[in-house]
Amino acid sequence: MTKKPEVFHLVLIKPSHYDDDGYPIQWKRSAIPSNTLACLNGLAEDCRKREVLGPDVDIRLHTYDETNRRVRPDKIARMVRREGGASLVALVGVQSNQYPRALDLARVFRERGLQVAIGGFHVSGCISMLPELPEDLKEAQALGISLYAGETEEQRLDEVLIDAHRGALKPLYNYMSALPDLTNQPPPILPMQHIRRTAGAHTSVDLGRGCPFQCSFCTIINVQGRKSRFRTPDDLENTIRENCKQGINRFFITDDNFARNRNWEAFFDRLIWMREEQGFDIRFTIQVDTLCHKIPNFIEKAARAGVNRAFIGLENINPDSLLGAKKRQNRITDYRIMLQAWKRAGIFTYAGYIIGFPNDTKETVLRDIEIIKRELPIDILEMFYLTPLPGSEDHKVLFEKGVWMDPDLNKYDLNHRVAHHPVMSDEEWEDTYKSAWHAFYNREHMETVMRRAVACDMSPGKAMFLTLWFYLCLNYEGVHPLEGGYWRLKYRRDRRPGLPLENPLVFYPRYLWHLARVQLITGFWIARMSLVRRRLKTDPSARDYMDLSLTPPEEDEFESLALFGETRGGQAAVDKKIKEDAARTAMKQKATSPAPKVAAE
């Protein structure tokens, strides 16, 4: 008689976080796929193939992205009891704003007798930058929850699974001092059932981790390191082929800065070969810095490789603010050239923008937004509060000085104020942040973005969709557009512990009215902007549109543009560039000048 294999359940959960009313932010279709969930799922599949728990143990994977799938701890616990065997619930990729939700879920799982571990940027960042575990992590350990710091490649997941199978999880797995090599590691992969729940059916892949820069507000450099590590072109091709087998051909390359990946050209060449020689219909979104246009052929090859969207870490147009945040690599004198290069390549640009640097006031912020609208051809501007994220140098400095920071980690989503500003009051900072959003996303400027798209031979329909997504999420869903989605899901009993359970007669009518209202407003705006799109598509002169942002750089623009004349430190940045250009010219002249003749004695 054949022995029935033992069962081990590995439940991987990427948690969401709570909205201002205390409900998990969740959608029928969410915006951005979870690369951490994809990485852990790929590594867990590898563990199963290698039979790390022995040939007689059946490792069963259960994956949840809470941004588009409800997590019900009681139901999961019943499934484990019904099917038998040991189990581990792993809350993965937990950022600081997701930690309260992760801990609430973990507490319920522990009450049901299941083993639980929490990993991600919050755990890793705190361990990397703070002298001891903060109270929120100690609370988790007191509940019997294991913490995991660091990355999981190089078969490190094996140790956790073996310990969980024996029922002997360690309180802490700390791999922060040994960053793994990514070469030939199992690729990120998620089943189609997950990808169908994202807008546009996107999946993700990371081709490199780590960043060489030193931005004080960033957690990447302190969690993934300043020394970059990379996958190979073969890894990329295998990932694409595996995803294309299940009908997935849209990818978000999650590298914090793909332009600093030393293998960028080999990756692009492989993608160009797959698209042009093998016939793969594949598209990509990448994240880059403001210097990428200076890399020969980078933008041109990005377009041929299928890149259609680029996230750019613009952060600010004031050199003084950038220098104060140690973002020395950003040069505002390059912004127009760089953005126009992306436009010529037909690639939509997203630019991150931080509000709340020490010298910011409402007047200067709104002035700068108008400069951006007028002089820089940015399609999408993503505004964020300057936030001392746990794991960043900014957080460490404030922590060591004992400066007040909001104790509610749920607010550390870059969309809530969690500290005080040296110049603005709390109310004024919050008003400035909201006003900046409204200043950029109004009907007039959304139409301008569409006009620029037509002039650059890009799709006005895509420009319309992108700007409307941001406008509607901000104004009618009350969430940051990067946390947005289609068809908001709310469950009355999932409200944050400590807040009252709402009466069904109050909760459901309000929820249904919200859904109906958002659909009506969305339909109205789509119809309204579609009239603009049709007019632009049928207007033969639309391709001749030109404004200041699209005008090629001129010799006197440093004197005529507000970007250089009105921003803090703008003139100093111009002077620095002039000196550097003069020095380079002198060096070239010296290198090409004939050697002086030596007179004969």
Secondary structure, DSSP 8 states (H G I E B T S, - for coil): -----EEEEEEEEE---B-TTS-B--EEEESS--HHHHHHHHHHHHHHHHTTT-TTEEEEEEEEETTTS---HHHHHHHHHHH-SEEEEEE-S--GGGHHHHHHHHHHHHHTT--EEEESHHHHHHHHHSSS--HHHHHHHHTT-EEEES--TTTHHHHHHHHHHTT---SEEE-TT-----TT-------HHHHTTBTT-EEEE-SEE--S---TT-SHHHHT-SS-EE--HHHHHHHHHHHHHTT--EEEE--TTGGG-TTHHHHHHHHHHHHHTS----EEEEEE-TTGGGSTTHHHHHHHHTEEEEEEEEE-S-HHHHHHTT-TT--GGGHHHHHHHHHHTT-EEEEEEEE--TT--HHHHHHHHHHHHHHS--SEEEEEE----TTSHHHHHHHHHT----S-GGGTTTTS--S--SSS-HHHHHHHHHHHHHHHSSHHHHHHHHHHHHHTT--HHHHHHHHHHHHHIIIII-S-GGG-EEEE---GGGS-TTS----HHHHHHHHHHHHHHHHHHHHHHHHHHHHHHHHHHH-TTGGG---TTTS---TTHHHH-HHHHTSTTHHHHHHHHHHHHHHHHHHHHHHHS--------
